[in-house]
């Protein structure tokens, strides 16, 4: 199984466990309340969305990754297209970060790394 498939499988498991939230308002609220452990933004999101959430995650010190198309993220979570996903559980966030491919654009900083 490729790293991408492992990542998407883990994302689906987190969804079934109720540890994800999605949608601009809910993800923003999770970041601001300190509940988001990792934010995933679809790489085909608008430039403004990517910038807004990159800035918010940097300010609130939340790891962020920009990867996969919105359809792929939606399929992995058993829903329609998903542009923004917040992982609410630290264990799932760490597991997802480990399964992210090294060449993922905007991959998260390692947990405990500088700034996170």
C-alpha positions in Angstrom: 0.0 0.0 0.0 1.4 3.4 -1.0 2.0 6.2 1.5 -0.9 8.1 -0.1 -3.3 5.2 0.4 -2.2 4.7 4.0 -2.7 8.4 4.6 -6.2 8.3 3.1 -7.1 5.1 4.9 -6.1 6.7 8.2 -8.1 9.8 7.4 -11.2 7.6 6.8 -10.6 5.9 10.1 -10.4 9.3 11.9 -13.7 10.2 10.2 -15.4 7.1 11.4 -14.0 7.7 14.9 -15.6 11.2 14.9 -12.2 12.9 15.2 -12.6 15.2 12.1 -14.4 18.3 11.3 -14.8 20.0 8.0 -16.0 23.2 6.4 -14.6 26.7 6.6 -16.5 27.9 9.7 -16.0 24.7 11.7 -12.3 24.4 10.9 -11.7 28.0 11.7 -13.5 27.7 15.0 -11.5 24.5 15.9 -8.2 26.3 15.1 -9.2 29.4 17.2 -10.4 27.2 20.2 -7.2 25.2 20.2 -9.0 22.0 19.3 -7.4 21.4 15.8 -4.3 19.2 15.9 -3.7 19.2 12.2 -5.4 21.1 9.3 -5.6 19.6 5.8 -6.4 21.8 2.9 -7.1 20.5 -0.6 -4.4 21.5 -3.1 -7.1 22.6 -5.5 -8.6 25.1 -3.0 -8.6 28.7 -3.9 -5.4 30.7 -3.3 -7.3 32.9 -0.8 -8.4 29.8 1.2 -4.9 28.3 1.3 -3.4 31.7 2.4 -6.1 32.4 5.0 -5.7 29.0 6.7 -1.9 29.0 6.4 -1.9 32.3 8.2 -4.4 31.2 10.9 -2.5 27.9 11.5 0.8 29.7 11.7 -0.6 32.2 14.2 -2.2 29.5 16.4 0.7 27.1 15.9 -1.3 24.3 14.2 0.4 22.1 11.7 -1.1 22.3 8.2 -0.7 20.4 5.0 -1.9 21.2 1.6 -2.4 18.0 -0.3 -4.8 15.9 -2.4 -7.7 17.2 -4.5 -11.0 18.0 -2.9 -12.6 14.9 -4.5 -9.9 12.6 -3.0 -10.4 14.1 0.5 -14.1 13.7 0.2 -13.9 10.1 -1.0 -11.5 9.2 1.9 -14.0 10.7 4.5 -17.1 9.1 2.9 -18.5 12.5 1.9 -18.7 14.7 -1.2 -15.8 17.1 -1.9 -13.9 18.4 1.1 -11.6 21.4 0.9 -10.8 21.9 4.6 -10.5 19.2 7.3 -9.4 19.6 10.9 -8.1 16.6 12.8 -9.2 17.0 16.4 -7.2 14.1 17.9 -3.5 14.4 18.5 -2.9 10.6 18.0 -4.6 10.7 14.6 -2.8 13.9 13.7 0.5 12.3 14.5 -0.3 9.1 12.6 -1.4 11.2 9.6 1.7 13.3 9.7 3.8 10.1 9.7 1.9 8.8 6.6 2.3 12.0 4.6 4.7 11.5 1.8 7.9 13.6 2.1 7.2 15.4 -1.2 3.7 16.5 -0.1 3.4 20.2 -0.7 3.0 22.1 2.5 3.5 19.0 4.6 3.2 19.6 8.3 6.1 20.5 10.5 7.1 17.6 12.8 5.2 17.6 16.1 7.3 19.3 18.7 9.2 21.1 15.9 10.0 24.7 16.0 6.9 26.8 15.8 4.6 23.9 16.4 
